[in-house]
């Protein structure tokens, strides 16, 4: 058996979903993490599937990322996010109060769908580079994360290192919830394996 086949067999598969209000930068976060690119032109997302191999916590992971379409009210929960998702990233923009409020709506849908308030969640305040246009205070994000026992950080998709940090933080919470990692274990910098660009196949939302 080749070393590459052996490595693939030993990879731990994890599935995560990125959700949030329209135009908050969900796709920018995902593309920065998976392809290390920053989209200069906004394109509305239907739904994209991405993947990335990364080393974290001395383990090899194959991370599958669902980049969901932003909804105005989230009256319909995406089917792709209702099965086998190990953790969620909820994104809002610090210059958009409505997007912050929508995180609570999404959280309620997650809890209702999974029947579990302990599912790993990371809240991301995006567009931190627009500090002069801020309408959502950093302390509000911290308070919301504390209320849900979630993790929180602010981020700009222009910073590739912070994108890696977002996904490592969620992965860490997933592994803790599965009993594979102690809360005191951490790795400051995940190692992301280079791989061909994802084909970005889409699937519909019902």
N, C-alpha and C positions, 0 to 999 in steps of 0.2 A: 504493500500500500504506500502510495506517495505521501510525502510529508504534508503537501497541501490538502489532500483528501483527509488525512488524519486530523489536520487543524480544523477543517470544516466540521468534521464529525464532533469535535470537542467543543465547538463554539456553543455558547448558551444563547438561545433565541429569546428575545424580549420584544414585545409589541407596545408601542406608545402612540398616543394621539395628541395632536396639537389643535386646540380649539379656541375660539374667541370671536368677537364682533368683527364685522367686515373692516378692512383697511387698517388693521392694527399691526400688521407685519408678521403674521404667522408664517407665510411662505418665505419671507426674508430670513427668518430665524432658521427654518428647516434647510433652506438652500445654503445658508452660511455654514451650517453644521455638516451637511452631507456632501456638498460640492465646493465649499469655501468660496462662494461667489456672492456678490451683493447685487440684486436686481435693481437697476436704476429706473426702470419703467414698471409701473404697477400693472399687473394682469390679474383679473379676477380668477380665483381658483374654484374649479368644480370640486375636485378632490384628487389628490395625488398620493401615490405610494412611493416611499423612498426607503433606502436601506443603507446601513453603514456598519462596517466591522470596526470594533474598537477594543483596545486593551484597557481594563480598569480593574482595580482591586485585585491585581495579579490573575485576572481571568480574561478569557477571550469571549467577546460578545458579538452577536449579530443582531443589531438593533433595527427593527422595522418601524418606520415612522409614517403615520397617516396624517397628512396635511389636509384638514377638513375645510370645506367651504364655510365662510363666515355667514351667519344668519342674523337677520335683524332681531328676531325674538326667540329663536330656538324652540319653536312650537313642535318641530319634528326632530327627534334625536337621531343623528346619523346611524344607520344600521351597522356600518363598519366600526362604530365605536361602542357597540353594545355586546360584542363577543370577543373574548380572549385578549382584551386590552389590559396590560399590566400596570399602566400608569398614565397620567394625563398632565399635559402642560396647558395651563389656561393663560392666554395672552390678552393684555389690554394695552392701550397707549396712554402714556402719562399726560397727553394733551387732549384726551377725550374722556370726559366723565361718564358718558353713556357706556363706553366699552368696559369701564371698571365695574359699573353696576351690573352689566350683563354677565360678568363672571359668577355672580351669585345665582343667576338663573341657570347657567350651565352646570354649576355645582349641584344644584337641586336635582337636575335631570340625571346627573351621574349617580347620585345617591339613590334616586328612585329606580334607575335602571339596574344597578348592581346590588341594591339593598345593603350597602356597606359604606359607612362613613370613614373607614380606615384605608380606603384605596389610595395609593401614593399619588400626590398632586404637588406640582410646582407652579406657583403663580409668578408670572413674568410681567413686569412693568416695562414695556418696550418704548423705544424712542427716547431713551434717557439723554440723548444728545440735544433734545429740544427743551432744555431746562427752563428757558425763558418763557416757554409757552405752557408750562406745567399747570394742570388743574387738579391733578390727583397727587396728593402729598405722599412721600415715601412712607411716612408713618401709617398712612391708611392701608397700604399694601402689607406692611408688617402686621397690623392689627387683624386684617382679614385672614392672613395665613395662620396667625395664632388661634383665631376662632375655629378654623377648620383643622388644626394640627397639620398644616401643610408647610411647604418651604416657599420662600419668596426671595426674589432678587430683581434688580432693575438691569436693563440691558439695552444695547443698541446693536442692530445687525451689522453695523460697520466694524464691529470688533469681533474678529473670528475666535479669539480666545474665550470671550464671554459666552459665545454660542456653545462651545464645547463644555463649558462649566454648567450651563443650563441642563444639558442632557446627562452629564455625569451626576449632577445633583439628583435628578429624577431616578436614574439607574441605581444610585446608592439607596434611595428610599425604597425602591422595588426590592432590592436584595435584602434589606433589613426586614421588610414585611414578609419575605419568604423564608426568613431564618437563615439566609446564606451569608449574612454579614452582621457583625456587631456594630451598634451605633457609634462606637469609638473608632472603628476602622475607616480610613479614608485614603484617598490618593489625590494629591494636589493637581496633577496634570494628567488627564487621560491621553493615551497614545492612539491616534486614529489611523487606521490602515488606509493607504491609498488604493482606490479601485476605480474601474471605469465608471463614467457618468451614468446615473440611473436613467432608464428610459421614460420615467415619469408617466406610466400608464395610469389612466383615470378610471374611476368607477362611479356609478351613479349613487345618489342619495335618495332614500325613500322616506 
